[in-house]
Amino acid sequence: MLRTLAVATTGLAAVACVPQVPFSPIAVELVEPDKVKILQTDCTLEGVVKVEVIAVNDDQTLDDKDTSIWQVAFKSPAKVRAFETGVVPEGGEELVPWLAPGRDQPLVARIQTASGLDFTEDFSVGGLEGDKVRYHLKTMSRDEFGKEAPCAVK
């Protein structure tokens, strides 16, 4: 009995000390048949040092074997709400020009922040067709997204 209690107490202490963020504050939507917009969804914007779209290879694991198909870096952290592939925001430098992916290619949008956080959302261009948004690991209508992330649609 004491042994079980000690494990339970230790488990609770460990959980209580670790901040839990269930989802990244990032969303992806289709703006043209082969271009996407990546959005920061928090009301308070993070300073961004890099934004990219990555084509995930056949192992379906995000790692250094995957290919960046668009990448923009910032020398000074940029407080930007929306990034459109193929468009370089002010203060950014395009390191990898936009290479339109296949419709069903597994992709990951990634925002790297000045505070060291990585925000990611997986998607495919085909999965965004029909005016859909990918947010919190779900594909949803724009109306539903507007209700879940009101700061992102201002």
Sequence and secondary structure as in RCSB ss.txt:
>XXXX:A:sequence
MLRTLAVATTGLAAVACVPQVPFSPIAVELVEPDKVKILQTDCTLEGVVKVEVIAVNDDQTLDDKDTSIWQVAFK
SPAKVRAFETGVVPEGGEELVPWLAPGRDQPLVARIQTASGLDFTEDFSVGGLEGDKVRYHLKTMSRDEFGKEAP
CAVK
>XXXX:A:secstr
 HHHHHHHHHHHHHHHHS    S SEEEEEEETTEEEEEE SSS   EEEEEEEE  TT   STTSEEEEEEEEE
EEE  SEEETT   TTEEEEE      TT  EEEEEEETTS EEEEEE TGGGTTTEEEETTEEEEHHHHHHH G
GGG 
